Amino acid sequence: MKKKDAYKEKIDAELEKIQARLSEFKDQAKRLDTDARARHAKHVDEIEQHVASTKKRLLELESAHDEGWEQLVDGVENTWKVLQSTLEDAVTTFKD
C-alpha cells in the first residue's frame, strides 16, 4: 500500500470517529434549554464546516500526483487539528 493511501485511510478512520462523536453531541441538544440549544447549534454548524473542510483537503490529497501529495499533508493536518480542537471545546462547553 502506498504511503498516500495509508495516510488517507488513517484520516478517514479518524473522521468516522469524529462524526460519531458529533452525532452524540447533536443528541445532547435534546436535554438543553432553548438558549443553550441555540449556542449548541452554532457549535454543531462550526464543527460541520470543519468536517467539510477536512474532507475537501482529503479529496485534494487523493487527487494529487504521487510525487506531490506530501505537500498537501500540512493542510490536512492543520484542518484536522482545528476540527479536533473545535469538537473538544464544544464538548467541554456542554458537559453534562
C-alpha positions in Angstrom: 0.0 0.0 0.0 1.3 3.4 -0.9 2.0 5.9 1.9 -0.6 8.3 0.5 -3.3 5.6 0.6 -2.3 4.6 4.1 -2.4 8.2 5.3 -5.8 8.8 3.7 -7.2 5.7 5.3 -5.9 6.8 8.7 -7.6 10.2 8.4 -10.8 8.7 7.0 -11.0 6.4 10.1 -10.4 9.4 12.4 -13.1 11.3 10.6 -15.5 8.5 11.2 -14.7 8.7 14.9 -15.2 12.4 14.9 -18.5 12.1 13.1 -19.7 9.5 15.7 -18.8 12.0 18.5 -20.5 14.8 16.6 -23.6 12.6 16.4 -23.5 12.1 20.2 -23.0 15.8 20.6 -26.0 16.6 18.4 -28.1 14.2 20.5 -27.1 16.1 23.6 -29.1 19.1 22.4 -32.4 17.3 23.3 -31.5 17.8 27.0 -30.8 21.6 26.8 -33.0 24.6 27.3 -33.8 26.9 24.4 -30.9 29.3 24.9 -28.4 26.5 25.3 -29.8 24.8 22.2 -29.1 27.9 20.1 -25.5 28.0 21.3 -25.2 24.3 20.8 -26.4 24.6 17.2 -23.8 27.2 16.5 -21.1 24.8 17.7 -22.6 22.0 15.6 -22.5 24.2 12.5 -18.9 25.2 13.1 -17.9 21.6 13.6 -19.7 20.5 10.4 -17.9 23.3 8.5 -14.6 21.9 9.8 -15.6 18.4 8.8 -16.4 19.6 5.3 -13.1 21.4 5.1 -11.1 18.4 6.2 -13.0 16.2 3.6 -12.2 18.8 0.9 -8.5 18.7 1.8 -8.6 14.9 1.7 -10.1 15.0 -1.8 -7.3 17.3 -2.9 -4.8 14.9 -1.4 -6.4 12.0 -3.1 -6.3 13.6 -6.5 -2.7 14.8 -6.1 0.0 13.1 -8.0 2.1 10.5 -6.2 5.1 12.9 -6.1 3.2 16.0 -4.8 0.7 14.6 -2.3 3.1 15.1 0.7 3.0 18.9 0.1 -0.7 18.7 1.0 -0.3 16.8 4.2 0.3 20.0 6.2 -3.0 21.5 5.1 -4.8 18.2 6.0 -3.1 18.2 9.4 -4.0 21.8 10.1 -7.6 21.4 9.3 -7.7 18.1 11.2 -6.2 19.8 14.3 -8.7 22.6 14.1 -11.6 20.1 13.7 -10.5 18.1 16.8 -10.0 21.2 18.9 -13.3 22.7 17.9 -15.1 19.5 18.8 -13.3 19.2 22.1 -14.1 22.8 23.0 -17.7 22.3 22.2 -18.0 19.1 24.2 -16.3 20.7 27.2 -18.7 23.7 27.0 -21.7 21.5 27.1 -20.6 18.8 29.5 -23.5 17.3 31.5 
